[in-house]
Amino acid sequence: MMKSVLADAVFGGALMIEFYASEALICPRRVWFRLKGIPEKWPEVAKPRLEKGMKIHEVLGKVLKDRFDVELEKSVIIRFPKLGMEIHGKIDVYKEFPIEIKGKSYIPSSPIDYHLAQLNLYLRGVNAEYGYLYYVKLTDDPWRAISDIVFDSFPLIKGNGLKIFEVPYDEVLFKETVKYFYEIKLYLENDELPPAWKGPHCKFCPYNYICLSGEEF
């Protein structure tokens, strides 16, 4: 579980609010709950997808490391001392460029906005011009799925149930993402609950048990 960090990092003598790159452009209320220390309670419907996603990361990461000597879970921190915040993350796969592995029950026709924002932060963090999003269809047997992948043109690998997007760094998106996090920081400082971004994702959220309950925080 993510730790509660309302102001746990110290930089130059100042307390900093610690955000996560994986929180970029997701529902701001979910980030607010995490920073407030509200316990996560994953809905039962979300657990199989989480488990399959973790397995896909583990298996594909191992294969890429064995074949191409990539670095797994490379740490990145982007600090904003004047804003009183910093963004932490771990790149799934790194080899001069970041690669993010996303296990999905369906393969999107174009990159998902919050995945682009997360990858874009990593591009900024490692000063890379481009990176890759790997969308992999979730399965009960990831080893079998990965056995069909052709790695000859790495990082542009190919296979069934797999889609790769090459993504350039986007300065406008970076500024938008920083603004998004800073606005959540203001909600925290004012002890105000930010709006919820309602949608199909709500049923998979670890805070849906409390989000619309009307309880005080």
C-alpha positions as CSV (number, residue, x, y, z in Angstrom):
1,M,0.0,0.0,0.0
2,M,1.2,3.5,-0.7
3,K,2.3,5.3,2.4
4,S,0.6,8.5,3.8
5,V,2.7,11.5,3.0
6,L,1.2,14.8,3.7
7,A,4.6,16.4,4.2
8,D,7.2,13.7,4.7
9,A,10.0,14.8,2.4
10,V,12.5,17.5,3.4
11,F,14.4,19.4,0.7
12,G,16.6,22.4,1.6
13,G,15.0,22.6,5.0
14,A,11.5,22.8,3.6
15,L,8.7,20.2,3.9
16,M,7.6,18.8,0.5
17,I,4.4,17.0,-0.5
18,E,5.3,13.8,-2.3
19,F,3.2,12.8,-5.3
20,Y,3.6,9.7,-7.4
21,A,4.1,9.7,-11.2
22,S,1.5,7.0,-11.5
23,E,-1.1,9.5,-10.1
24,A,-0.6,11.9,-13.0
25,L,-4.0,13.0,-14.3
26,I,-6.0,10.4,-12.5
27,C,-9.0,11.4,-10.3
28,P,-7.7,14.0,-8.0
29,R,-9.9,12.8,-5.1
30,R,-8.1,9.5,-5.2
31,V,-4.7,11.2,-4.7
32,W,-6.2,13.4,-2.0
33,F,-7.4,10.3,-0.1
34,R,-4.0,8.7,-0.3
35,L,-2.2,11.8,1.0
36,K,-4.8,12.1,3.8
37,G,-3.9,8.5,4.9
38,I,-7.2,7.0,4.1
39,P,-6.8,3.2,3.9
40,E,-7.0,1.5,0.5
41,K,-9.7,-1.1,0.2
42,W,-9.5,-2.7,-3.2
43,P,-12.9,-3.9,-4.5
44,E,-13.1,-7.6,-5.2
45,V,-13.8,-6.9,-8.9
46,A,-10.4,-5.2,-9.2
47,K,-8.2,-7.8,-7.5
48,P,-7.9,-10.3,-10.4
49,R,-6.9,-7.5,-12.8
50,L,-4.3,-6.2,-10.3
51,E,-2.8,-9.7,-9.9
52,K,-2.7,-10.3,-13.6
53,G,-1.1,-6.9,-14.2
54,M,1.6,-7.5,-11.6
55,K,2.4,-10.8,-13.2
56,I,2.6,-9.3,-16.7
57,H,5.1,-6.7,-15.4
58,E,7.2,-9.3,-13.7
59,V,7.3,-11.7,-16.6
60,L,7.9,-9.2,-19.4
61,G,10.4,-7.3,-17.3
62,K,12.4,-10.4,-16.7
63,V,12.4,-11.3,-20.4
64,L,13.6,-7.9,-21.4
65,K,16.3,-7.8,-18.8
66,D,17.6,-11.2,-19.8
67,R,17.6,-10.3,-23.5
68,F,18.6,-6.6,-23.5
69,D,20.2,-6.0,-20.1
70,V,17.6,-3.3,-19.3
71,E,17.3,-1.7,-15.9
72,L,14.0,-2.5,-14.0
73,E,12.2,-0.1,-11.7
74,K,14.5,2.8,-12.2
75,S,13.8,5.5,-9.6
76,V,13.0,9.0,-10.7
77,I,12.4,12.1,-8.6
78,I,11.4,15.5,-10.0
79,R,11.6,18.3,-7.4
80,F,9.8,21.6,-7.3
81,P,11.2,23.4,-4.3
82,K,9.4,26.7,-5.0
83,L,6.0,24.8,-5.2
84,G,6.7,22.7,-2.1
85,M,6.3,19.4,-3.8
86,E,8.0,16.6,-5.6
87,I,7.0,13.7,-7.9
88,H,8.4,10.2,-7.4
89,G,8.2,7.3,-9.7
90,K,9.8,4.0,-10.8
91,I,10.2,3.4,-14.5
92,D,9.2,-0.2,-15.4
93,V,12.0,-0.7,-17.9
94,Y,14.8,1.7,-18.8
95,K,17.4,1.4,-21.6
96,E,18.4,5.0,-22.5
97,F,14.6,5.6,-22.8
98,P,11.7,4.7,-20.5
99,I,9.3,1.9,-21.2
100,E,6.0,1.6,-19.3
101,I,4.2,-1.8,-19.3
102,K,0.4,-1.6,-19.0
103,G,-1.6,-4.7,-18.6
104,K,-5.2,-4.1,-19.9
105,S,-8.3,-6.2,-20.3
106,Y,-8.6,-4.6,-23.7
107,I,-5.9,-3.1,-26.0
108,P,-6.6,0.7,-26.6
109,S,-6.4,2.1,-30.1
110,S,-4.5,5.1,-28.8
111,P,-2.5,5.8,-25.6
112,I,-4.6,6.6,-22.5
113,D,-4.2,10.2,-21.3
114,Y,-2.9,9.4,-17.8
115,H,-0.5,6.9,-19.1
116,L,0.9,9.5,-21.4
117,A,1.2,11.9,-18.5
118,Q,3.1,9.3,-16.4
119,L,5.5,8.4,-19.2
120,N,6.0,12.1,-20.0
121,L,7.2,12.7,-16.4
122,Y,9.7,9.9,-16.8
123,L,10.9,11.4,-20.0
124,R,11.5,14.7,-18.2
125,G,13.1,12.9,-15.2
126,V,15.7,11.1,-17.3
127,N,16.0,13.8,-20.0
128,A,15.0,11.5,-22.8
129,E,13.4,12.6,-26.1
130,Y,11.0,9.7,-26.4
131,G,9.8,6.6,-24.6
132,Y,7.4,3.7,-25.1
133,L,4.0,2.5,-23.8
134,Y,3.6,-1.3,-24.0
135,Y,-0.1,-2.3,-23.8
136,V,-0.3,-6.0,-23.0
137,K,-3.6,-7.9,-22.9
138,L,-4.2,-9.5,-19.5
139,T,-4.1,-13.3,-19.4
140,D,-4.1,-16.1,-16.9
141,D,-0.8,-17.4,-18.5
142,P,1.6,-14.4,-19.2
143,W,4.5,-16.8,-20.1
144,R,2.5,-18.3,-22.9
145,A,1.4,-14.8,-24.2
146,I,5.0,-13.5,-24.1
147,S,6.3,-16.6,-25.9
148,D,4.5,-15.3,-29.1
149,I,6.3,-11.9,-29.0
150,V,9.0,-11.1,-31.6
151,F,11.8,-9.1,-30.0
152,D,14.0,-8.5,-33.1
153,S,13.2,-4.8,-33.4
154,F,13.3,-3.9,-29.7
155,P,12.0,-1.6,-28.4
156,L,9.4,-1.9,-31.1
157,I,8.4,-5.5,-30.2
158,K,5.5,-7.3,-31.9
159,G,3.0,-9.9,-30.9
160,N,-0.6,-10.9,-30.5
161,G,-2.4,-9.1,-27.6
162,L,0.3,-6.4,-27.7
163,K,0.4,-2.8,-28.9
164,I,3.4,-0.4,-28.7
165,F,3.3,3.4,-28.9
166,E,6.4,5.5,-29.3
167,V,5.8,8.7,-27.4
168,P,7.8,12.0,-27.7
169,Y,8.4,14.3,-24.8
170,D,5.6,16.9,-24.5
171,E,6.5,20.2,-22.6
172,V,2.9,21.4,-22.7
173,L,1.7,18.1,-21.1
174,F,4.4,18.4,-18.5
175,K,3.3,21.8,-17.4
176,E,-0.3,20.7,-17.4
177,T,0.6,17.7,-15.1
178,V,2.6,19.9,-12.7
179,K,-0.4,22.3,-12.5
180,Y,-2.7,19.3,-11.8
181,F,-0.5,18.2,-8.9
182,Y,-0.2,21.7,-7.5
183,E,-3.9,22.2,-7.5
184,I,-4.3,19.0,-5.4
185,K,-1.7,20.5,-3.0
186,L,-3.8,23.6,-2.6
187,Y,-6.9,21.4,-1.8
188,L,-4.8,19.7,0.9
189,E,-3.6,23.0,2.3
190,N,-7.1,24.3,2.5
191,D,-8.4,20.9,3.8
192,E,-10.9,20.8,1.0
193,L,-12.1,17.7,-0.8
194,P,-11.4,18.0,-4.6
195,P,-14.1,17.0,-7.1
196,A,-14.3,13.3,-8.1
197,W,-13.9,12.4,-11.8
198,K,-16.7,9.9,-12.1
199,G,-16.6,7.2,-14.6
200,P,-16.3,3.4,-15.2
201,H,-13.0,3.5,-13.3
202,C,-14.8,4.2,-10.0
203,K,-15.8,0.6,-9.5
204,F,-12.1,-0.4,-9.5
205,C,-11.0,2.4,-7.2
206,P,-9.6,1.5,-3.7
207,Y,-11.5,4.5,-2.3
208,N,-14.9,4.0,-3.8
209,Y,-16.1,2.7,-0.4
210,I,-15.8,6.1,1.1
211,C,-15.6,8.6,-1.9
212,L,-19.3,9.4,-2.1
213,S,-20.3,8.4,1.5
214,G,-20.5,11.9,2.8
215,E,-18.2,11.1,5.7
216,E,-16.0,13.8,7.2
217,F,-12.2,13.5,6.7
